[in-house]
Amino acid sequence: MHANVGDRLVVESHSDAQHRREAEVLEVRGADGGPPYLVRWDDGHESLAFPGPDAHVVPAGF
C-alpha cells in the first residue's frame, strides 16, 4: 500500500453491523509511502492507522 498526504484511506465493511470508514491521510510515517499513516477519520478523531487487507487508498482529487 502506498499513500501521500491528502489521500483518502477507505476501510470497507464486510458486515451490516459496521459501516465503511474513510480518513484523510495527514502524515505518512512508513518508508516509500507505506504505513503507518496518521489519519483523521470521518468522525473527526485522529489516529495512527496500520491498514489491513480490507483497506485501500484513494488519491487526492478523486
DSSP file (Angstrom, degrees, kcal/mol; ACC not computed):
  #  RESIDUE AA STRUCTURE BP1 BP2  ACC     N-H-->O    O-->H-N    N-H-->O    O-->H-N    TCO  KAPPA ALPHA  PHI   PSI    X-CA   Y-CA   Z-CA
    1    1 A M              0   0    0      0, 0.0     2,-0.4     0, 0.0    55,-0.0   0.000 360.0 360.0 360.0 140.8    0.0    0.0    0.0
    2    2 A H        +     0   0    0     32,-0.1     2,-0.3    55,-0.0    32,-0.2  -0.999 360.0 170.7-134.5 134.7    1.2    3.5   -0.9
    3    3 A A        -     0   0    0     30,-2.1     2,-0.3    -2,-0.4     6,-0.0  -0.960  16.7-154.4-141.1 158.9   -0.3    6.8    0.2
    4    4 A N    >   -     0   0    0     -2,-0.3     3,-2.2    23,-0.0    21,-0.2  -0.897  44.3 -80.3-125.6 158.3    0.5   10.5    0.1
    5    5 A V  T 3  S+     0   0    0     -2,-0.3    21,-0.2     1,-0.3    55,-0.1  -0.376 119.9  29.4 -56.9 133.2   -0.6   13.3    2.4
    6    6 A G  T 3  S+     0   0    0     19,-2.8    -1,-0.3     1,-0.4    55,-0.2   0.148  91.9 121.3  98.4 -17.7   -4.1   14.4    1.3
    7    7 A D    <   -     0   0    0     -3,-2.2    18,-2.9    53,-0.1     2,-0.4  -0.234  63.8-115.9 -68.7 166.7   -5.1   10.9    0.0
    8    8 A R  E     -AB  24  58A   0     50,-3.0    50,-3.1    16,-0.2     2,-0.6  -0.914  15.0-150.0-108.1 133.2   -8.1    9.1    1.5
    9    9 A L  E     -AB  23  57A   0     14,-3.0    14,-2.0    -2,-0.4     2,-0.5  -0.912  17.5-166.1 -98.2 123.2   -7.8    5.8    3.3
   10   10 A V  E     -AB  22  56A   0     46,-3.0    46,-2.3    -2,-0.6     2,-0.6  -0.950   9.1-167.1-116.1 126.3  -11.0    3.8    2.9
   11   11 A V  E     -AB  21  55A   0     10,-2.9    10,-2.4    -2,-0.5    44,-0.2  -0.952  18.4-143.3-113.6 114.0  -11.8    0.7    5.0
   12   12 A E        -     0   0    0     42,-2.4     2,-0.3    -2,-0.6     7,-0.1  -0.411  10.2-127.5 -77.0 150.5  -14.6   -1.4    3.6
   13   13 A S        -     0   0    0     -2,-0.1     7,-0.1     5,-0.1    -1,-0.1  -0.756  15.3-169.1 -96.2 143.8  -17.2   -3.1    5.8
   14   14 A H        +     0   0    0     -2,-0.3     2,-0.3     5,-0.1    -1,-0.1   0.173  69.8  47.3-116.2  15.5  -17.9   -6.8    5.5
   15   15 A S  S >  S-     0   0    0      3,-0.2     3,-0.8     1,-0.1    -2,-0.0  -0.979  79.1-119.0-149.8 161.4  -21.0   -6.9    7.7
   16   16 A D  T 3  S+     0   0    0     -2,-0.3    -1,-0.1     1,-0.2    -3,-0.0   0.697 108.6  67.1 -72.4 -19.0  -24.2   -5.0    8.2
   17   17 A A  T 3  S+     0   0    0      2,-0.0     2,-0.3    -3,-0.0    -1,-0.2   0.682 102.6  48.2 -77.2 -17.7  -23.1   -4.2   11.8
   18   18 A Q  S <  S-     0   0    0     -3,-0.8     2,-0.3     3,-0.0    -3,-0.2  -0.851  73.9-141.6-121.5 157.9  -20.3   -1.9   10.6
   19   19 A H        -     0   0    0     -2,-0.3    -5,-0.1    -7,-0.1     2,-0.1  -0.795  34.1 -87.7-114.9 161.0  -20.1    0.9    8.1
   20   20 A R        -     0   0    0     -2,-0.3     2,-0.4    -7,-0.1    -8,-0.2  -0.412  45.8-149.9 -62.0 137.8  -17.5    1.9    5.6
   21   21 A R  E     -A   11   0A   0    -10,-2.4   -10,-2.9    -2,-0.1     2,-0.3  -0.907  12.3-169.5-116.8 143.8  -14.9    4.2    7.2
   22   22 A E  E     +A   10   0A   0     -2,-0.4    20,-1.9   -12,-0.2     2,-0.3  -0.967   5.2 179.1-130.7 148.4  -12.9    7.0    5.5
   23   23 A A  E     -AC   9  41A   0    -14,-2.0   -14,-3.0    -2,-0.3     2,-0.5  -0.992  27.4-122.9-145.4 150.5  -10.0    9.0    6.7
   24   24 A E  E     -AC   8  40A   0     16,-2.4    16,-2.1    -2,-0.3     2,-0.6  -0.814  31.7-122.4 -91.3 133.5   -7.7   11.7    5.3
   25   25 A V  E     + C   0  39A   0    -18,-2.9   -19,-2.8    -2,-0.5    14,-0.2  -0.674  35.0 172.0 -77.7 118.2   -4.0   10.9    5.4
   26   26 A L  E     +     0   0A   0     12,-3.1     2,-0.3    -2,-0.6    13,-0.2   0.742  66.4   7.9 -96.3 -30.6   -2.3   13.6    7.4
   27   27 A E  E     - C   0  38A   0     11,-1.7    11,-2.6   -23,-0.1     2,-0.6  -0.982  59.5-144.0-155.7 138.4    1.1   12.1    7.6
   28   28 A V  E     + C   0  37A   0     -2,-0.3     9,-0.2     9,-0.2     6,-0.1  -0.934  20.8 172.7-105.4 119.7    2.9    9.2    6.1
   29   29 A R        +     0   0    0      7,-2.5     8,-0.2    -2,-0.6    -1,-0.1   0.571  50.6  83.7-106.2 -11.1    5.3    7.6    8.6
   30   30 A G  S >  S-     0   0    0      4,-1.4     3,-0.8     6,-0.8     2,-0.2  -0.413  89.1 -86.3 -88.3 167.8    6.4    4.5    6.7
   31   31 A A  G >  S+     0   0    0      4,-0.3     3,-1.6     1,-0.2    -1,-0.1  -0.469 105.7   3.4 -72.0 142.1    9.2    4.2    4.1
   32   32 A D  G 3  S-     0   0    0      1,-0.3    -1,-0.2    -2,-0.2    -2,-0.0   0.817 136.7 -50.4  54.2  38.5    8.3    4.9    0.5
   33   33 A G  G <  S+     0   0    0     -3,-0.8   -30,-2.1     1,-0.2    -1,-0.3   0.570 104.4 136.6  81.3   8.9    4.7    5.9    1.3
   34   34 A G    <   -     0   0    0     -3,-1.6    -4,-1.4   -32,-0.2    -1,-0.2  -0.358  45.6 -46.4 -86.0 168.0    3.9    2.8    3.3
   35   35 A P  S    S+     0   0    0      0, 0.0    -4,-0.3     0, 0.0     2,-0.2  -0.233  85.4  77.5 -68.4 162.5    2.1    2.6    6.6
   36   36 A P        -     0   0    0      0, 0.0    -7,-2.5     0, 0.0    -6,-0.8   0.440  62.8-173.6 -80.8 161.5    1.7    3.6    9.3
   37   37 A Y  E     -CD  28  49A   0     12,-2.3    12,-3.7    -9,-0.2     2,-0.6  -0.966  25.9-135.4-122.7 137.5   -0.4    6.7    8.5
   38   38 A L  E     +CD  27  48A   0    -11,-2.6   -12,-3.1    -2,-0.4   -11,-1.7  -0.852  42.5 177.8 -86.3 122.7   -1.6    9.4   10.8
   39   39 A V  E     -CD  25  47A   0      8,-2.8     8,-2.0    -2,-0.6     2,-0.6  -0.877  35.9-137.8-130.2 157.2   -5.2    9.9    9.7
   40   40 A R  E     -CD  24  46A   0    -16,-2.1   -16,-2.4    -2,-0.3     6,-0.2  -0.971  33.0-142.0-113.2 114.0   -8.3   12.0   10.5
   41   41 A W  E >   -C   23   0A   0      4,-2.9     3,-2.5    -2,-0.6   -18,-0.2  -0.201  26.5-100.8 -73.8 164.6  -11.3    9.7   10.4
   42   42 A D  T 3  S+     0   0    0    -20,-1.9   -19,-0.1     1,-0.3    -1,-0.1   0.666 123.0  58.2 -61.5 -17.8  -14.7   10.7    9.1
   43   43 A D  T 3  S-     0   0    0    -21,-0.2    -1,-0.3     2,-0.2     3,-0.1   0.408 121.0-106.9 -92.7   2.8  -15.9   11.2   12.7
   44   44 A G  S <  S+     0   0    0     -3,-2.5     2,-0.2     1,-0.3    -2,-0.1   0.208  78.4 122.2  99.2 -15.6  -13.2   13.8   13.3
   45   45 A H        -     0   0    0     -5,-0.1    -4,-2.9     1,-0.0     2,-0.4  -0.508  51.6-137.5 -85.3 155.2  -10.8   11.8   15.5
   46   46 A E  E     +D   40   0A   0     -6,-0.2     2,-0.3    -2,-0.2    -6,-0.2  -0.843  30.3 154.7-110.0 145.1   -7.2   11.3   14.6
   47   47 A S  E     -D   39   0A   0     -8,-2.0    -8,-2.8    -2,-0.4     2,-0.5  -0.975  47.2 -95.6-157.9 168.0   -5.2    8.1   15.0
   48   48 A L  E     -D   38   0A   0     -2,-0.3     2,-0.4   -10,-0.2   -10,-0.2  -0.826  44.9-154.2 -89.5 125.2   -2.3    6.1   13.7
   49   49 A A  E     -D   37   0A   0    -12,-3.7   -12,-2.3    -2,-0.5    -2,-0.0  -0.875  23.9-175.2-111.9 134.5   -3.5    3.6   11.1
   50   50 A F        -     0   0    0     -2,-0.4    -2,-0.0   -14,-0.2    -1,-0.0  -0.820  33.2-143.6-118.2  84.1   -2.0    0.3   10.1
   51   51 A P        -     0   0    0      0, 0.0   -40,-0.0     0, 0.0    -2,-0.0  -0.133  12.3-153.4 -60.7 143.1   -4.4   -0.7    7.2
   52   52 A G    >   -     0   0    0      4,-0.0     3,-1.6     1,-0.0     0, 0.0  -0.234  42.2 -75.3 -99.1-167.9   -5.3   -4.3    6.7
   53   53 A P  T 3  S+     0   0    0      0, 0.0    -1,-0.0     0, 0.0   -42,-0.0   0.636 125.8  63.6 -69.1 -14.0   -6.4   -6.1    3.5
   54   54 A D  T 3  S+     0   0    0    -42,-0.1   -42,-2.4   -43,-0.0     2,-0.3   0.326  92.8  83.9 -90.6   8.3   -9.9   -4.6    3.6
   55   55 A A  E <   +B   11   0A   0     -3,-1.6     2,-0.3   -44,-0.2   -44,-0.2  -0.794  50.8 176.3-112.8 152.8   -8.4   -1.0    3.1
   56   56 A H  E     -B   10   0A   0    -46,-2.3   -46,-3.0    -2,-0.3     2,-0.4  -0.974  26.5-118.0-148.0 162.8   -7.4    0.9    0.0
   57   57 A V  E     -B    9   0A   0     -2,-0.3   -48,-0.2   -48,-0.2   -55,-0.0  -0.860  14.7-159.4-106.7 134.1   -6.1    4.4   -0.8
   58   58 A V  E     -B    8   0A   0    -50,-3.1   -50,-3.0    -2,-0.4     3,-0.1  -0.964  28.5-121.8-109.2 118.6   -8.0    6.9   -3.0
   59   59 A P    >   -     0   0    0      0, 0.0     3,-1.6     0, 0.0   -52,-0.1  -0.216  36.9 -89.8 -59.3 148.8   -5.6    9.5   -4.4
   60   60 A A  T 3  S+     0   0    0      1,-0.2   -53,-0.1     2,-0.1   -55,-0.0  -0.286 113.2  33.8 -56.5 140.6   -6.4   13.1   -3.6
   61   61 A G  T 3         0   0    0    -55,-0.2    -1,-0.2    -3,-0.1   -54,-0.1   0.367 360.0 360.0  93.3  -5.0   -8.7   14.7   -6.1
   62   62 A F    <         0   0    0     -3,-1.6    -2,-0.1    -4,-0.1   -55,-0.0   0.402 360.0 360.0-104.5 360.0  -10.7   11.6   -7.0
